[in-house]
Amino acid sequence: MGFPVRFCFQCNRIERLLGWLKEKRRLNTRYDKLASRIKAMVTQACIERCMRASCSDRT
């Protein structure tokens, strides 16, 4: 039967996001066990990615 295309697209997005986050060494090792610190590290990684994307448009 298979899955709807929209569902597969959303799963692919989530899998790519998790793969990208795992590339971040600090997030992958999880030194901090507190949810607030992990959330802060994910936020920092996302900000870093957005800044790199905006700077690459200029060059």
C-alpha positions, -999 to 999 in steps of 0.1 A, spaced: 0 0 0 27 25 9 28 58 27 14 91 14 40 113 -3 34 141 22 42 118 51 74 106 35 85 142 28 80 152 64 99 121 76 128 130 53 129 165 67 131 153 102 157 127 94 179 154 77 175 177 107 185 150 131 215 140 109 226 177 108 223 180 145 243 148 151 271 164 131 275 189 159 300 172 182 287 189 214 251 178 208 262 143 198 281 137 230 255 152 253 277 163 282 248 182 296 218 162 308 195 192 315 169 198 289 173 235 291 210 233 282 204 209 254 177 232 240 201 261 243 228 241 223 203 232 196 192 269 194 228 280 192 235 255 164 204 267 144 215 303 148 250 294 136 236 276 106 213 306 97 243 330 100 264 309 78 236 307 52 231 345 52 269 351 49 273 327 21 247 347 0 270 377 1 301 360 -13 
